[in-house]
């Protein structure tokens, strides 16, 4: 073994509930802050420009989510691989896996940046961007695509940290980045009136700060995983493992976001006010289901470390604790959003029509909060235990076979409120299928690959 192990946290020992909370709470705080500084873009654009600019940022949200969530899928693969070796306490293999992930992310960032810059106009046309918002949406996308290297870098660092059992460091980085984002949003949007373009510049700058802080931490603590030109190395065994876990997970996330883009396209087709309302409602919902992503990441790390350490019962107990904690949080946010929906909508746009549509949307989609709270831990457990085929299968049925068709059907039957109803289909079907797979013991089929790593 080699390198400083101060970034590693052992998730295989101690009280399960305390262990889950200690890992999940920093992630929840990070997710809240992340949602907040993303929503700040919409707040400043809505407050200091107008509905067209707000719609531009709103339209770009689901497009960027496709990249972010796809990237998080690959990051889940990195987390599982690193977590498995952390459970075995083999620092040399962690080093090789980390270097491989670094090389892979550098390559993916380059390819995605080029494709994004070339295809920006086509993407905006495909999602039926309102004509009034098209040019500003294009500017927003071009800036974000140009700064993708920082998004990829920050996500990689977070994946490595979570695999090592460290969820707190990213929280501090996000806090600093949030302050940068808010300050730049005020300067570029409120003072210099740069609209959606200014919001994009602020977002990229915040991601750059997060990435640089991560690099600084790894270098300062002389961690076994380093970031430098000499570390851009592919190890065949670890590349295979990262792709084995990461690609199917990313494919699953792509299906989720293609479904959401479909829903977004349906929403955009109803007009400018509905397009803006869908974006505002999505931001508010992102706040409300912050425990989903945190518990997903928590269970990926917790399950991979404990399964690799031969502690299956502890892994199952962690899943149950995660689901209970997440459900309690979701119930509280459901009540809060139901009663304060008009006030929350007004924070982003004072247009009465936008507020009215946003409230209608929220009063339907709050029914999904507890469902998403269940989905997060279930998916994390599935991924952390090597059940990749099950994850892809459930995702395909829930998104491609159910959510996408029903978004058109419900939109046709009930108009814009039908868009909210379509959002419920994905998590409802996912919870049903994942629960059956796990609590009937079928999840044990995925352990063989983890044993062979």
C-alpha positions in Angstrom: 0.0 0.0 0.0 1.1 3.6 -0.7 0.0 7.1 -0.3 -1.7 9.2 2.2 -5.0 7.5 3.4 -6.4 10.6 5.1 -9.1 10.9 2.4 -10.4 7.4 3.0 -13.4 6.7 5.3 -14.2 3.1 6.3 -17.9 2.4 5.8 -17.7 -1.2 6.9 -17.5 -0.5 10.7 -19.7 1.2 13.3 -23.4 1.9 13.8 -25.1 1.6 10.4 -27.5 4.6 10.8 -24.8 6.9 12.1 -22.6 5.7 9.2 -25.3 6.4 6.7 -26.1 9.8 8.1 -22.4 10.8 8.4 -21.9 10.1 4.7 -25.3 11.2 3.4 -25.7 14.6 5.2 -22.8 16.3 3.5 -24.1 15.0 0.2 -27.6 16.3 0.9 -26.1 19.7 1.8 -24.0 19.6 -1.4 -27.1 18.8 -3.5 -29.1 21.6 -1.8 -26.3 24.1 -2.5 -25.9 22.8 -6.0 -29.6 23.2 -6.7 -29.5 26.6 -5.1 -26.8 28.0 -7.2 -28.3 26.6 -10.3 -31.7 28.1 -9.3 -29.9 31.4 -8.6 -29.2 31.7 -12.4 -32.9 31.5 -13.1 -33.8 33.9 -10.2 -31.4 36.6 -11.5 -32.4 36.0 -15.2 -36.1 36.2 -14.3 -35.8 39.2 -12.0 -33.5 41.3 -14.2 -34.3 40.4 -17.7 -37.6 38.8 -18.8 -39.6 35.7 -19.6 -37.8 35.1 -22.9 -34.4 34.9 -21.1 -35.9 32.8 -18.3 -37.3 30.4 -20.9 -33.8 30.2 -22.6 -32.2 29.1 -19.3 -35.2 26.8 -18.6 -34.9 25.1 -22.0 -31.2 24.5 -21.5 -31.7 22.9 -18.1 -32.9 19.5 -19.3 -30.3 19.5 -22.1 -27.5 20.1 -19.6 -29.1 17.5 -17.3 -28.6 14.9 -20.0 -24.8 15.5 -19.8 -24.7 15.9 -16.1 -26.7 12.8 -15.3 -24.9 10.8 -18.0 -21.6 11.9 -16.4 -23.0 10.9 -13.0 -23.7 7.5 -14.4 -20.0 7.1 -15.4 -19.0 8.5 -12.0 -21.1 5.9 -10.3 -19.0 3.3 -12.1 -15.8 5.0 -10.8 -17.3 5.1 -7.3 -18.1 1.4 -7.2 -14.7 0.4 -8.5 -12.8 2.6 -6.1 -15.2 1.6 -3.3 -14.6 -2.1 -3.9 -10.8 -1.7 -3.7 -11.3 0.6 -0.6 -13.3 -2.2 1.0 -10.3 -4.5 0.4 -8.0 -1.7 1.5 -5.7 -2.1 -1.5 -4.2 1.3 -2.1 -2.0 0.3 -5.1 -5.1 -0.9 -7.0 -6.9 2.3 -6.0 -4.1 4.3 -7.6 -4.3 2.4 -10.9 -8.1 2.7 -11.0 -7.9 6.4 -10.2 -5.4 7.1 -13.0 -7.5 5.1 -15.5 -10.6 7.1 -14.5 -8.6 10.4 -15.0 -7.5 9.4 -18.5 -11.0 8.3 -19.4 -12.6 11.5 -18.3 -10.1 13.6 -20.1 -10.9 11.8 -23.3 -14.7 12.1 -22.8 -14.5 15.8 -22.0 -12.7 16.5 -25.2 -15.1 14.5 -27.4 -18.2 15.9 -25.7 -17.0 19.5 -25.9 -16.5 19.3 -29.7 -19.8 17.6 -30.3 -21.7 20.0 -28.1 -20.3 23.1 -29.9 -21.0 21.7 -33.3 -24.6 20.4 -32.5 -25.9 23.2 -30.2 -28.4 24.6 -32.8 -29.7 21.2 -33.8 -30.2 20.3 -30.1 -32.2 23.4 -29.4 -34.4 22.9 -32.5 -35.0 19.2 -31.5 -36.4 20.3 -28.1 -38.8 22.8 -29.7 -37.1 25.9 -28.2 -39.5 28.9 -28.4 -38.4 31.3 -31.2 -38.2 34.2 -28.7 -35.7 32.4 -26.5 -33.6 30.6 -29.2 -30.7 33.0 -29.5 -30.1 33.4 -25.8 -30.4 29.6 -25.3 -27.8 29.1 -28.0 -25.4 31.5 -26.2 -26.0 29.8 -22.9 -25.3 26.3 -24.4 -22.1 27.4 -26.2 -20.6 28.9 -23.1 -21.4 25.8 -21.0 -20.1 23.4 -23.7 -16.8 25.4 -23.9 -16.3 24.9 -20.1 -17.2 21.2 -19.9 -13.7 20.2 -18.9 -14.4 21.7 -15.4 -17.7 19.9 -15.1 -16.0 16.6 -16.0 -13.1 17.2 -13.7 -15.2 18.1 -10.7 -17.5 15.1 -11.2 -14.4 12.8 -11.4 -13.0 14.1 -8.1 -16.3 13.7 -6.4 -16.6 10.1 -7.6 -13.1 9.3 -6.4 -13.8 10.9 -3.0 -17.1 9.0 -2.6 -15.5 5.7 -3.5 -13.0 6.3 -0.7 -15.8 7.1 1.7 -15.3 10.8 1.8 -18.4 12.9 1.1 -17.6 16.0 3.2 -14.8 17.5 1.0 -17.1 18.0 -2.0 -19.6 19.8 0.3 -17.0 22.5 1.2 -16.0 22.9 -2.5 -19.6 23.4 -3.5 -20.1 26.0 -0.8 -17.2 28.1 -2.1 -18.4 27.6 -5.7 -21.9 28.7 -4.8 -20.6 32.0 -3.4 -18.7 32.5 -6.7 -21.8 31.8 -8.7 -24.0 34.1 -6.8 -21.5 37.0 -6.9 -21.0 36.6 -10.7 -24.7 36.2 -11.3 -25.3 39.5 -9.6 -22.4 41.2 -11.4 -23.1 39.8 -14.9 -26.9 39.7 -14.9 -28.1 42.4 -12.4 -25.3 44.9 -13.1 -24.1 44.3 -16.7 -27.5 42.9 -17.9 -25.9 40.0 -19.8 -28.9 37.7 -19.4 -28.6 34.0 -20.1 -25.0 34.5 -21.4 -24.0 35.9 -18.0 -25.7 33.0 -16.2 -23.7 30.5 -18.3 -20.4 32.3 -17.5 -21.2 32.3 -13.8 -22.0 28.6 -13.9 -18.8 27.6 -15.7 -16.7 29.8 -13.3 -18.3 28.1 -10.3 -17.5 24.6 -11.8 -13.9 25.7 -12.4 -13.5 26.8 -8.7 -14.9 23.4 -7.5 -12.5 21.5 -9.8 -9.4 23.5 -8.8 -10.2 23.1 -5.1 -10.4 19.3 -5.6 -7.1 19.3 -7.3 -5.6 21.3 -4.5 -6.9 18.9 -1.9 -5.5 15.8 -3.5 -2.1 17.4 -4.0 -1.9 19.0 -0.6 -2.7 15.7 1.2 -0.4 13.7 -1.1 -3.1 11.3 -1.9 -2.3 8.0 -3.7 -4.4 9.3 -6.7 -2.6 12.2 -8.5 -3.7 14.4 -11.3 -1.0 15.2 -13.9 0.1 14.5 -17.4 2.1 11.5 -16.2 -1.0 10.0 -14.6 -3.0 9.9 -17.8 -2.7 6.1 -18.0 -5.1 3.4 -18.9 -5.0 0.1 -17.0 -6.8 -2.5 -19.0 -8.3 -4.3 -15.9 -9.6 -1.2 -14.3 -10.8 0.4 -17.5 -12.9 -2.8 -18.1 -14.3 -2.5 -14.6 -15.2 1.2 -14.8 -16.8 0.7 -18.2 -18.6 -2.4 -16.9 -20.3 -0.4 -14.2 -20.2 3.0 -15.7 -21.5 2.5 -19.3 -24.7 0.7 -18.4 -25.4 3.2 -15.6 -24.8 6.1 -18.0 -27.1 4.4 -20.5 -29.7 4.2 -17.8 -29.3 7.8 -16.9 -29.5 8.8 -20.6 -32.8 7.0 -20.8 -34.1 8.9 -17.8 -33.0 12.2 -19.3 -34.2 11.4 -22.8 -37.6 10.8 -21.2 -37.3 14.1 -19.3 -36.3 15.9 -22.5 -39.4 14.4 -24.2 -41.5 15.8 -21.4 -39.7 19.1 -21.7 -40.4 19.1 -25.5 -44.1 18.5 -24.7 -44.1 21.4 -22.2 -42.3 23.7 -24.6 -44.9 23.0 -27.3 -47.6 24.7 -25.2 -46.0 28.1 -25.3 -43.5 30.5 -23.7 -45.3 30.7 -20.3 -45.6 27.0 -20.0 -42.0 26.5 -21.1 -40.8 28.9 -18.3 -43.2 27.2 -15.8 -41.8 23.8 -16.5 -38.3 25.1 -15.9 -39.2 26.9 -12.7 -41.1 23.8 -11.5 -38.2 21.6 -12.3 -35.8 23.8 -10.2 -38.2 23.7 -7.2 -38.6 20.0 -7.6 -34.8 19.6 -7.7 -34.7 21.2 -4.2 -37.5 19.1 -2.9 -35.9 15.7 -3.9 -32.4 16.5 -2.8 -32.2 13.4 -0.6 -32.7 11.2 -3.7 -29.3 11.8 -5.2 -27.5 11.8 -1.9 -28.9 8.5 -0.9 -28.1 7.0 -4.3 -24.5 8.0 -3.9 -24.4 6.9 -0.3 -25.7 3.4 -1.0 -23.4 3.0 -4.0 -20.4 3.6 -1.7 -21.8 1.9 1.3 -22.9 -1.3 -0.6 -19.7 -1.6 -2.6 -17.4 -1.3 0.4 -19.5 -3.7 2.6 -20.1 -6.3 -0.1 -16.3 -6.3 -0.9 -15.6 -6.8 2.8 -18.1 -9.7 2.9 -20.8 -8.0 4.9 -24.0 -8.6 3.0 -26.4 -8.2 6.0 -24.8 -4.8 6.8 -25.4 -3.7 3.3 -29.1 -4.6 3.4 -29.5 -2.9 6.8 -27.9 0.2 5.3 -30.5 0.2 2.4 -33.4 0.0 4.8 -32.0 2.9 6.9 -31.4 5.0 3.8 -35.0 4.5 2.6 -36.4 5.4 6.0 -34.4 8.6 6.3 -35.0 9.6 2.7 -38.8 9.0 3.0 -39.1 11.2 6.1 -37.3 14.1 4.4 -39.5 13.7 1.3 -42.7 13.9 3.3 -41.6 17.2 4.9 -40.7 18.7 1.5 -44.0 17.6 0.0 -46.0 19.5 2.6 -43.8 22.6 2.3 -44.0 22.8 -1.5 -47.8 22.2 -1.5 -48.5 25.2 0.8 -45.8 27.6 -0.6 -45.9 26.8 -4.3 -47.1 30.3 -5.4 -44.5 32.1 -3.3 -41.7 29.7 -4.6 -42.8 30.3 -8.2 -42.8 34.0 -7.7 -39.2 34.0 -6.7 -38.3 33.1 -10.3 -40.9 35.0 -12.4 -43.5 37.6 -11.4 -45.5 36.9 -14.5 -49.0 35.8 -13.2 -49.4 33.3 -16.0 -46.1 31.7 -15.3 -46.9 31.5 -11.6 -50.3 29.9 -12.3 -48.9 27.2 -14.6 -46.0 26.5 -12.2 -48.4 26.0 -9.2 -50.5 23.6 -11.2 -47.4 21.7 -12.2 -46.0 21.5 -8.7 -49.3 20.4 -7.1 -49.2 17.4 -9.3 -45.5 16.6 -9.2 -45.2 16.7 -5.4 -46.8 13.3 -5.5 -43.4 12.0 -6.9 -41.3 13.2 -4.0 -41.6 10.1 -1.8 -41.3 7.9 -4.8 -38.0 9.6 -5.8 -36.9 9.3 -2.2 -37.3 5.5 -2.5 -35.7 5.2 -5.9 -32.4 6.8 -4.8 -31.3 4.2 -2.2 -32.7 1.4 -4.3 -30.6 2.4 -7.4 -27.5 3.0 -5.3 -27.8 -0.5 -3.7 -28.3 -2.1 -7.1 -25.3 -0.4 -8.6 -23.1 -0.9 -5.5 -23.8 -4.7 -5.6 -22.9 -5.1 -9.3 -26.5 -5.6 -10.6 -25.9 -3.6 -13.7 -28.2 -5.5 -16.0 -31.1 -5.1 -13.6 -30.5 -1.4 -13.5 -30.6 -1.0 -17.3 -33.6 -3.3 -17.6 -35.7 -1.3 -15.1 -34.6 2.0 -16.6 -35.6 0.9 -20.1 -39.1 -0.2 -19.0 -39.7 2.8 -16.7 -38.5 5.4 -19.1 -38.7 4.2 -22.7 -41.8 1.9 -22.4 -43.8 4.0 -19.9 -42.7 7.6 -19.3 -42.1 8.7 -22.9 -45.3 7.3 -24.3 -47.4 8.6 -21.4 -45.9 12.2 -21.7 -47.5 12.4 -25.2 -50.7 10.7 -24.1 -51.2 12.8 -21.0 -50.2 16.0 -22.7 -52.8 15.3 -25.4 -55.5 14.5 -23.0 -55.0 17.2 -20.3 -52.6 19.8 -21.8 -49.8 21.2 -19.7 -51.0 19.6 -16.4 -50.6 16.3 -18.2 -46.9 17.0 -18.3 -46.8 16.9 -14.5 -48.7 13.6 -14.5 -46.1 12.0 -16.9 -43.3 12.8 -14.4 -44.9 10.4 -11.9 -44.7 7.4 -14.1 -40.9 6.9 -14.0 -40.4 6.8 -10.2 -43.6 4.8 -9.5 -42.6 2.0 -11.9 -39.0 2.1 -10.8 -39.8 1.7 -7.1 -42.1 -1.3 -7.9 -39.5 -3.1 -10.0 -36.4 -2.4 -7.9 -38.2 -3.4 -4.7 -39.3 -6.7 -6.2 -35.7 -7.4 -7.4 -34.0 -6.6 -4.1 -36.4 -7.9 -1.5 -36.8 -11.3 -3.3 -33.1 -11.8 -3.1 -32.4 -11.6 -6.8 -29.8 -8.9 -6.2 -27.3 -11.5 -5.1 -26.9 -12.5 -8.7 -24.7 -9.5 -9.3 -22.1 -10.3 -6.6 -20.0 -12.6 -8.8 -18.3 -9.8 -10.7 -17.4 -7.9 -7.5 -15.7 -11.1 -6.2 -13.6 -11.4 -9.4 -12.3 -7.8 -9.4 
